[in-house]
Amino acid sequence: MEIFWLLAGHFLGDFAFQVEWIKSEKGKSWEINGYHAIVYTATVFVVAGIGDIALSPLVLAILFTSHFLIDPFKARWGIIKHIWIDQILHIAVLAAIAIFLL
């Protein structure tokens, strides 16, 4: 059931809490990309907590780092052309966390 809470946090953090200026500027600024990764990680942390799942500092570091590194492949460099590929990568990280670290 952990994956449910991780995915809920993911979709809130990656879509609902990504305001327009972050969406438009994260590909131009590492700082703004970092803000997005922080908001994303914090959202997953809070939602997981609602589901009574404690995320370790290691898991939080993996969430932040992976999100910070994956997003530029689409937003900055255009290597990833479709959002669904970006989302598969993020969800794969969450699945690995649910399988190996929780």
Long-range contacts (C-beta under 8 A, 24 or more apart in sequence): 1-51, 2-48, 2-51, 2-53, 2-98, 2-102, 3-94, 3-95, 3-98, 4-51, 5-47, 5-48, 5-50, 5-51, 5-53, 6-44, 6-47, 6-48, 6-53, 6-94, 6-97, 6-98, 7-91, 7-94, 8-47, 8-51, 9-43, 9-44, 9-45, 9-46, 9-47, 9-48, 10-40, 10-44, 10-90, 10-91, 10-94, 12-43, 12-47, 13-39, 13-40, 13-41, 13-42, 13-43, 13-44, 13-47, 14-40, 14-67, 14-87, 14-90, 17-43, 26-71, 26-75, 26-76, 27-71, 27-72, 27-74, 27-75, 27-76, 28-76, 33-68, 33-71, 33-72, 33-75, 33-76, 34-68, 36-67, 36-71, 37-64, 37-65, 37-67, 37-68, 37-71, 38-64, 40-64, 40-67, 41-67, 53-102, 56-101, 58-101, 59-97, 59-101, 59-102, 62-93, 62-97, 62-101, 63-93, 63-97, 66-90, 66-93, 67-93
